[in-house]
Amino acid sequence: MLKQRLLHRGRKFDFEVNCLRLPNQSEGEWECIRHPGGALAVPVTPDGDLVLVRQYRFALQGRLLEFPAGTVEPNEAPAATIQREIEEETGYRANTWRSLGQFQYA
């Protein structure tokens, strides 16, 4: 990395521009959003119903139905994040957990 500029430090994410030199020696700028990570659950009741929450999303100027999710707090495991979020957003607590996977983020 040749240069890094922080353009925005936000409550949930940071936005930066990085000047990089590629292996072919060309240089360019790439934007990057830095986020601490998130966790999402697909809650299923004993009756087999899915639990969704209605969330307001400013970018859409409206509400969406979504699975419970939340931002991982500093020094918090994603499993703890989603357990907290399910109870806060839905009032439910899960008796059993099964990971559906994960993906890498910056």
C-alpha positions, 0 to 999 in steps of 0.5 A: 500500500502506497497511501491510505486516506480515511474519508469517513469514520462512522458509527458502524463502518469506516470508508477509506481510499487506498493507493496501491501498486499492483504486481504489474507496477501500475498504480490505482486507487481502491475504495474500501469499507471497513466493518467489524463484522456481523452475525445473522440467524435463521430462527425456526420455532418448534412449529417450523415457522421462521422468525423475521423482524421488520426493520426500517432501512434509511437507504430504502426509506422503508421497512423490510422483513429480515432475519435477526442480525447485528454488528459484532461488538469489540471483543465479542464472538459472532455467536454471542452477537446473534444470541443477544440480537435474537433476544433484543429484536424478537424476544426469543431465545434459542435452545439449539444452534447450528452454524450455517457457515461464515464468510471472510470480511475485511 
